[in-house]
Amino acid sequence: MIVLKWLFLTISPCDAAEPWQLGSQDAATPIMQGIIDLHHDIFFFLILILVFVLWILVRALWHFHYKENAIPQRIVHGTTIEILRTIFPSLISMFIAIPSFALLYSMDEVVVDPAITIKAIGHQWYWTYEYSDYNSSDEQSLTFDSYMIPEEDLELGQSRLLEVDNRVVVPAKTHLRIIVTSADVPHSWAVPSSGVKCDAVPGRLNQISILVQREGVYYGQCSEICGTNHAFTPIVVEAVPRKDYGSRVSNQLIPQTGEA
Amino acid sequence: MEDECISESYSFFLCVFLLNQIELKTAPADFRFPTTNQTRHCFTRYIEFHRCTTAKGEDSNDCERFAKYYRALCPGEWVDKWNEQRETGTFPGPL
């Protein structure tokens, strides 16, 4: 049991960039899971094609070296091989296209009305989040800025260039609508583990629908060049249990009371 | 429990909601605007609200629905700017 405990001690999902990371972050939404599955599907065909092409290439270089084989052949036609080398790539393209289009169209499908709308507004160089579903007047009831925590203010265990002072708190297992826009120059709101990357264009409201399937803290970074501190404009989404959402949001409100 | 909310400086209704965990509700998906670009959706809801108040009176409760929708969708800055434009008579929409 002790050995098992040691082996499983470090199970924690990858929801932020890791040093020397090769693969995707762990999926937190159905969209990201779909993207990862599509990647695996395509990668299979990619390896098949890669091995085949490399094999042919190496064989050609080896057997048709000018010293080994001085006289090149003069084959011009070959009906069978021409048919095969047309049919097989089309079949492979079809096998790649089917899951790809399935994912593409399902991403756009609006199945359920969202439960919450959160606005993410990009500024140079921070994000502002507005939760205004419950306003009784035109004043914003919950608006806060989300600045990166500078390196000198980080605590032990926090991630450099990724942590923010105020996180976006969302309820898990709830359909969210996120409206992304900008107040100045184009930015992009990206959270890789949720499979989200949405451009923040001034004068335009871009909508994305996500369903975060598990609680956790998800990190992302601004993904459209927006000035000198473009690299220092991270996004942190914290998914909390649905029943805790109300109290978490009100806790965020209380320090803001002076500004609200 | 609502008494705790009276002294808060943010919205009374938000405070009550947060304490009572009222169901989460927001502007529904509008089939007139099926695409990613929801700029027109926000603008249309804002106009619908003001046309409703013009038709039914300022204090009509029927119009509150549209108000919730545009407040959910539109950034606060945009709403403030449009309110100012309406006051000065320069609002560029069919109110």
Contacts between the chains, C-beta under 8 A, distances in Angstrom:
chain1	res1	chain2	res2	distance
A	110	B	29	4.7
A	110	B	34	7.3
A	113	B	26	7.9
A	113	B	28	4.3
A	113	B	29	5.4
A	114	B	26	5.8
A	114	B	28	7.9
A	114	B	29	7.1
A	115	B	24	4.1
A	115	B	25	7.0
A	115	B	26	6.5
A	116	B	24	5.3
A	116	B	26	5.5
A	117	B	26	4.3
A	117	B	27	6.2
A	117	B	72	4.4
A	117	B	73	6.4
A	119	B	75	5.6
A	121	B	75	5.7
A	121	B	77	7.9
A	130	B	75	6.5
A	130	B	76	6.1
A	132	B	71	4.9
A	132	B	72	5.9
A	132	B	76	7.0
A	133	B	24	7.4
A	133	B	25	6.8
A	133	B	26	4.7
A	133	B	68	7.3
A	133	B	71	7.7
A	133	B	72	5.0
A	134	B	11	6.5
A	134	B	13	5.7
A	134	B	14	4.5
A	134	B	17	5.4
A	135	B	11	6.1
A	135	B	13	8.0
A	135	B	14	7.5
A	135	B	68	7.7
A	135	B	71	4.6
A	136	B	11	5.7
A	136	B	12	7.2
A	136	B	13	4.8
A	137	B	11	7.6
A	138	B	71	6.9
A	138	B	76	7.6
A	138	B	79	5.5
A	138	B	80	7.3
A	138	B	83	6.6
A	139	B	11	7.6
A	139	B	76	7.8
A	140	B	76	4.3
A	141	B	10	5.4
A	141	B	11	4.0
A	141	B	14	4.5
A	142	B	10	7.3
A	142	B	14	6.9
A	143	B	76	6.4
A	171	B	24	7.2
A	174	B	24	6.7
A	177	B	26	6.7
A	177	B	27	8.0
A	177	B	29	7.9
A	179	B	38	6.3
A	179	B	73	6.3
A	179	B	75	7.9
A	181	B	75	6.1
A	183	B	75	7.9
A	183	B	77	6.7
A	198	B	36	7.9
A	203	B	39	7.3
A	204	B	37	6.3
A	204	B	39	5.2
A	205	B	37	7.0
A	205	B	38	4.5
A	205	B	39	4.7
A	205	B	41	7.5
A	205	B	42	5.7
A	205	B	73	7.0
A	205	B	74	7.7
A	205	B	75	7.7
A	206	B	36	5.4
A	206	B	37	6.5
A	206	B	38	7.2
A	207	B	36	5.6
A	207	B	37	7.7
A	207	B	38	4.4
A	208	B	36	7.4
A	243	B	21	6.8
A	245	B	24	7.8
A	246	B	17	6.9
A	246	B	18	4.4
A	246	B	19	7.4
A	246	B	21	4.8
A	247	B	18	6.9
A	249	B	18	6.2
A	250	B	15	7.1
A	250	B	18	4.1
A	250	B	19	7.5
A	253	B	10	5.8
A	253	B	14	7.6
A	253	B	18	7.7
A	256	B	10	7.6
A	257	B	8	6.9
A	257	B	9	5.4
A	257	B	10	6.4
A	260	B	9	5.8
A	260	B	10	4.1
